[in-house]
Amino acid sequence: MRPRMLFVSPRFLFPMDQGGKIRTGNILRGLKGGAFDVTLASPAPRELARFAADIDAACDHFLSWPEQPPSRLRRLLALADRLPVAAATDRSAAGSAVVARALATRPDVAVVDFPHAGVLAPGRIDAASVMFTHNVEAEIFERHAARTRGLWHLIWSQQSRKMRRFEAETLQRFDSVVAVSKRDAEVLTKRYALPVVEDIDTGVDLDFFAFQPEAAAPDPGADGGMLVFTATMSWAANVEGIHFLLDDVWPTLLRARPNIKAVIIGRNPPASLSDKIRERGLNVTLTGFVDDIRPYVAASHVYVIPLFVGSGTRIKAFEAMAMGRPVVSTSLGIEGLEVTDNEHFLRADDAAAFSTAILGLLDDAAMRGRVARAARDLMEAKFSWKQVARQFEAICLRALERRNVGHSSSE
């Protein structure tokens, strides 16, 4: 009989339209049918039945409690909580009860997805316990605080202090911590004096994000070109990045290529962006949520990642690389990914470098092709989700083995 795994997620994973959902969902798909019998526990929407096939592909058993996405008011009130907002809004009496009942069946391994989901688990877990942390959570708040002033600086600073304390206490409760890059593993180990931190790679679905030849996009000509960016546009760091692109980079691009265009894909873009685009008459499209980003990426010439705040790794970079679109990114946007500047992507950490990199690619089809092909080859060689799922499975098996050895030696 296979050992049993309980996997606790603070979010319903489907559709897999955000970085954390994409990573967790694909790893669970890779675990299905492997070493563990997997029970997934998560909140669930009312229209659960339409996701039956997705759930079946990701786990052997599914447990749930009613999904209640936090309102803006709830998030605002949570600022006064002793916990950071992400943890305070994930608290759920119904969710904790489901997790407690699942743990009472004595699974062999319990995995909790994201530190803030630790509020759903009891202080003591009588199983090999694994925390899957997609970021260094406190680092995100610290980086926001460093880039803001006034009231927002005070809010981000307060949240960073709360998250540092919460992240330390939560991670130290678990037998093993999984990070999404070697860099994050080193930071977590040093910050919180954790005994066991292992890392996995970031993956990409190479069949879904199939390579698209340069001919799939129209010729940019001497004065045009299409840029693309995909992200959840309700997240402050993504919005800040697009403002940087429009304010600091776009004027230079427009002088060199008057017909240049951009498509920004992602749910809930704020009025601050749409107003700016309309008032300036920019040839920039905010699509909102789309069912499939691939046609937009295929029609582009350059994929941009203008991010200065975040942690973990950006799955969007690998999706663009898999499709054969050259990437221009800040150091933060590519952080934690094992790719090489000027070979698999172009690094740009200020407005001048960003515009130079974009224009260089638009002016040189051979360079676009070279960078795109090198990146796709790297994805095929190292970064399929199947390989990443095997890494994750091996970490969980090692955690179970250590637990069993510890119990045997104490008897």
C-alpha positions in Angstrom: 0.0 0.0 0.0 1.3 3.4 -0.9 2.0 5.9 1.9 -0.7 8.6 2.2 -0.1 12.3 1.6 -2.4 15.1 2.8 -1.8 18.2 0.8 -3.4 21.4 2.2 -3.9 24.4 -0.1 -5.2 27.8 1.0 -6.6 28.4 -2.5 -8.8 26.4 -4.9 -6.3 25.6 -7.6 -8.5 25.7 -10.7 -8.3 27.3 -13.1 -4.5 27.4 -12.8 -4.3 31.0 -13.8 -1.8 32.4 -11.2 1.8 31.5 -10.5 1.3 29.6 -7.2 -1.7 27.7 -8.6 0.3 26.8 -11.8 3.2 25.5 -9.7 1.2 23.5 -7.2 -1.3 22.2 -9.7 1.3 20.9 -12.0 3.3 19.3 -9.2 0.1 17.5 -7.9 -0.6 16.3 -11.5 3.0 14.9 -11.5 2.5 13.2 -8.1 -0.8 11.5 -9.1 -0.2 7.8 -9.6 3.3 8.0 -8.1 4.7 7.0 -4.7 1.9 8.6 -2.7 -1.9 8.3 -2.4 -2.7 12.0 -2.4 -5.6 13.7 -0.7 -6.0 17.4 -1.6 -7.7 19.7 0.9 -8.7 23.2 -0.1 -11.5 25.7 -0.2 -13.9 25.0 -3.1 -16.2 27.3 -5.1 -19.9 26.7 -5.5 -19.5 25.6 -9.1 -17.2 22.8 -8.1 -18.7 20.2 -10.5 -17.2 21.9 -13.5 -13.7 21.3 -12.2 -14.2 17.6 -11.7 -11.7 16.6 -14.4 -9.1 19.0 -13.1 -9.4 17.7 -9.5 -9.3 14.1 -10.7 -6.0 14.8 -12.6 -4.4 16.3 -9.5 -5.3 14.0 -6.6 -6.8 10.6 -5.5 -9.2 12.2 -3.0 -10.5 15.7 -2.5 -11.7 17.4 0.7 -13.0 20.9 0.8 -14.7 23.7 2.7 -16.7 26.7 1.3 -14.5 29.2 -0.6 -14.8 32.7 0.8 -12.5 35.1 -1.0 -11.5 38.0 1.3 -13.2 41.3 0.5 -11.3 44.5 0.3 -12.9 45.5 3.7 -11.8 42.3 5.3 -8.2 42.9 4.0 -8.3 46.4 5.3 -9.5 45.3 8.8 -6.8 42.6 8.8 -4.2 45.3 8.9 -4.8 45.6 12.6 -4.5 41.9 13.2 -1.5 40.4 15.0 -0.9 38.3 11.9 0.2 39.5 8.5 -2.8 40.1 6.2 -2.2 37.0 4.1 -2.4 34.8 7.1 -5.2 36.6 8.8 -7.4 36.4 5.7 -6.7 32.7 5.3 -8.0 31.8 8.7 -11.1 29.6 8.4 -12.9 27.7 11.1 -14.4 25.4 8.5 -11.0 24.9 6.8 -9.2 24.1 10.1 -12.0 21.6 11.0 -11.5 19.8 7.6 -7.7 19.7 8.1 -8.0 18.4 11.6 -10.3 15.6 10.6 -8.0 14.7 7.7 -5.0 14.6 10.1 -7.0 12.4 12.5 -6.9 9.7 9.8 -3.1 9.7 10.3 -1.6 10.4 6.9 2.0 9.5 6.5 3.0 13.0 5.1 1.3 16.3 5.5 2.2 19.1 3.1 1.0 22.7 3.6 1.1 25.0 0.6 2.4 28.5 1.5 3.3 29.6 5.0 0.1 31.7 5.5 -1.8 28.4 5.1 -0.2 27.3 8.4 -3.1 29.0 10.1 -5.3 26.0 8.9 -3.1 23.4 10.6 -2.7 22.6 14.3 0.5 23.5 16.1 1.5 19.9 16.3 1.2 17.6 13.2 1.5 13.9 13.9 3.0 13.1 10.5 6.1 13.9 8.5 5.3 17.6 7.9 6.5 19.5 4.8 6.0 23.3 4.2 6.0 24.2 0.5 7.0 27.9 0.4 6.9 29.6 -3.0 8.6 32.8 -1.8 10.5 34.2 1.0 7.3 35.9 2.1 8.8 38.6 4.4 11.2 39.6 1.6 8.2 40.7 -0.5 7.0 43.1 2.1 10.5 44.4 2.8 11.1 45.1 -0.9 7.7 47.0 -1.1 8.7 49.0 2.0 12.1 49.9 0.5 10.4 51.3 -2.7 7.6 53.3 -1.0 7.3 56.4 1.2 4.8 57.9 3.6 1.7 55.9 4.6 2.5 53.0 2.3 6.0 52.7 3.7 4.6 52.5 7.2 2.0 49.8 6.1 4.6 47.7 4.2 7.1 48.0 7.1 4.5 46.9 9.6 3.5 44.0 7.5 7.1 42.9 6.9 7.7 42.8 10.7 4.6 40.7 11.2 5.5 38.4 8.3 9.1 37.9 9.5 7.8 36.8 12.9 5.0 34.7 11.5 7.1 33.1 8.8 9.8 32.1 11.3 7.3 30.6 13.8 5.5 28.7 11.0 8.4 27.3 9.1 10.1 26.1 12.3 7.0 23.9 13.1 7.7 21.7 10.0 10.1 18.8 9.6 11.1 20.0 6.1 10.7 23.1 4.1 10.6 23.2 0.2 11.9 26.3 -1.6 11.5 27.0 -5.3 15.1 28.0 -5.9 18.5 27.4 -4.5 18.7 31.1 -3.7 15.5 31.0 -1.7 16.6 27.9 0.1 19.8 29.6 1.2 17.9 32.7 2.4 15.3 30.8 4.3 18.0 28.6 6.0 20.0 31.6 7.1 17.1 33.8 8.1 15.3 31.3 10.2 17.9 28.8 11.2 16.0 25.9 9.6 17.5 22.5 9.8 16.1 21.0 6.6 15.4 23.2 3.5 15.5 21.6 0.1 14.8 23.2 -3.3 13.0 22.3 -6.5 13.2 23.8 -9.9 10.6 25.9 -11.6 8.9 24.0 -14.3 6.9 24.6 -17.5 4.4 22.6 -19.5 6.4 22.1 -22.7 3.5 20.6 -24.6 1.0 23.3 -23.7 3.5 26.1 -24.2 4.8 24.7 -27.5 7.5 26.5 -29.4 6.2 29.2 -31.8 8.4 30.1 -34.7 9.2 33.7 -35.4 6.9 33.6 -38.4 3.9 33.2 -36.0 4.3 37.0 -35.2 3.9 39.7 -37.9 7.1 41.3 -39.1 7.8 44.3 -36.7 9.1 46.3 -39.6 11.3 49.4 -39.0 8.9 51.2 -36.8 6.7 48.7 -35.0 6.8 45.6 -32.8 4.7 44.0 -30.1 5.6 43.6 -26.5 3.6 41.3 -24.1 3.4 40.9 -20.3 1.2 38.5 -18.4 0.4 38.7 -14.7 -2.3 39.1 -12.1 -2.9 42.9 -12.4 -4.4 43.2 -9.0 -1.0 42.6 -7.4 0.8 45.8 -6.5 4.2 44.7 -7.8 2.9 44.0 -11.3 1.0 47.3 -11.4 4.2 49.2 -10.3 6.1 47.4 -13.1 3.7 48.4 -15.8 3.8 52.0 -14.6 7.6 51.9 -14.9 7.2 50.5 -18.4 4.8 53.2 -19.5 6.4 56.2 -17.7 10.1 55.5 -18.0 10.6 53.1 -20.9 7.8 53.7 -23.4 8.8 57.3 -24.4 12.2 56.0 -25.6 10.6 53.1 -27.5 8.0 55.4 -29.1 10.7 57.8 -30.4 12.5 54.9 -32.1 9.5 53.0 -33.2 6.3 55.1 -33.4 4.1 52.1 -34.2 5.2 50.0 -31.3 2.4 48.2 -29.3 2.0 46.3 -26.1 -0.5 43.9 -24.7 -0.8 43.5 -20.9 -2.7 40.4 -19.9 -4.1 39.7 -16.5 -7.2 40.0 -14.4 -8.4 43.1 -12.6 -6.1 45.9 -14.1 -6.6 49.0 -12.0 -8.0 52.3 -13.2 -4.7 54.0 -12.7 -3.3 52.0 -15.7 -6.3 52.3 -18.0 -6.6 56.0 -17.3 -3.0 56.6 -18.1 -3.1 54.7 -21.3 -6.3 56.5 -22.5 -5.1 60.0 -21.5 -1.7 59.5 -23.2 -3.2 57.8 -26.3 -0.8 54.9 -25.9 -1.1 51.9 -28.2 -1.3 49.6 -25.2 -4.0 47.1 -24.6 -5.2 45.8 -21.2 -7.0 42.6 -21.9 -8.1 41.7 -18.4 -8.5 37.9 -17.8 -8.2 35.7 -20.8 -8.8 32.0 -21.0 -5.6 31.3 -23.0 -2.5 33.6 -23.1 -0.7 31.6 -25.8 -2.2 33.4 -28.9 -1.1 36.8 -27.4 2.4 35.5 -26.6 2.7 33.9 -30.0 1.8 37.3 -31.7 4.5 39.2 -29.8 8.1 39.9 -30.5 9.4 40.5 -27.0 8.2 39.3 -23.6 8.9 41.9 -20.8 9.1 41.4 -17.1 9.6 44.9 -15.5 9.4 43.9 -11.9 11.2 45.3 -8.9 9.3 43.7 -6.0 8.7 40.0 -5.4 10.3 36.8 -4.2 10.3 33.1 -5.4 10.5 32.6 -9.1 8.4 33.9 -12.0 6.8 31.0 -13.9 5.8 33.5 -16.6 9.4 33.7 -17.7 9.7 30.0 -18.4 6.3 30.0 -20.3 7.5 32.7 -22.6 10.9 31.0 -23.1 9.2 27.7 -23.9 7.1 29.4 -26.6 10.2 30.9 -28.1 9.7 34.6 -27.2 12.9 36.4 -26.1 12.6 37.8 -22.6 13.8 41.2 -21.3 13.7 41.2 -17.5 15.0 42.9 -14.4 17.2 40.9 -12.1 14.3 40.6 -9.7 12.0 39.3 -12.5 14.4 36.5 -13.3 15.6 35.9 -9.7 16.1 32.2 -8.7 15.9 30.9 -12.3 18.9 29.1 -13.7 19.3 31.1 -16.9 22.1 33.1 -18.3 22.0 36.8 -19.3 22.6 37.4 -23.0 22.1 33.7 -23.8 18.6 32.8 -22.5 17.3 36.3 -21.8 18.4 40.0 -21.7 18.8 41.6 -18.2 17.8 45.2 -17.8 17.6 47.0 -14.4 16.8 50.5 -15.3 14.8 52.4 -18.0 17.8 53.0 -20.3 18.9 49.3 -20.3 15.3 48.1 -20.7 14.6 50.3 -23.7 18.0 49.4 -25.2 17.4 45.6 -24.8 13.9 45.8 -26.3 15.0 47.9 -29.3 18.0 45.7 -29.9 15.8 42.7 -30.2 13.3 44.4 -32.4 16.1 45.6 -34.7 17.7 42.2 -35.0 15.6 39.1 -36.0 18.7 36.9 -35.8 19.2 37.9 -32.1 15.6 37.3 -31.3 15.9 33.8 -32.9 19.1 33.0 -31.1 17.9 33.9 -27.6 14.5 32.2 -28.2 16.0 29.0 -29.4 18.6 28.8 -26.6 15.9 29.4 -24.0 13.6 26.7 -25.4 16.4 24.2 -25.6 17.2 24.9 -21.9 13.5 24.4 -21.0 13.4 21.0 -22.8 16.7 19.9 -21.2 15.9 20.7 -17.6 12.6 22.2 -16.7 9.5 20.0 -17.4 6.9 19.8 -14.7 7.3 16.0 -14.7 10.9 16.4 -13.6 10.0 19.0 -10.9 7.2 16.7 -9.5 9.8 13.9 -9.1 12.0 16.3 -7.2 9.1 17.2 -4.9 8.1 13.5 -4.4 11.7 12.6 -3.5 11.8 15.4 -0.9 8.5 14.1 0.7 9.9 10.6 0.7 13.0 11.7 2.5 10.9 13.6 5.1 8.9 10.4 5.7 12.1 8.3 6.0 13.6 10.8 8.6 10.3 10.7 10.5 10.2 6.9 10.6 13.9 6.7 11.6 13.3 9.2 14.4 10.3 7.3 15.7 12.2 4.0 15.6 15.2 5.4 17.4 13.0 6.8 20.2 11.2 3.6 20.9 
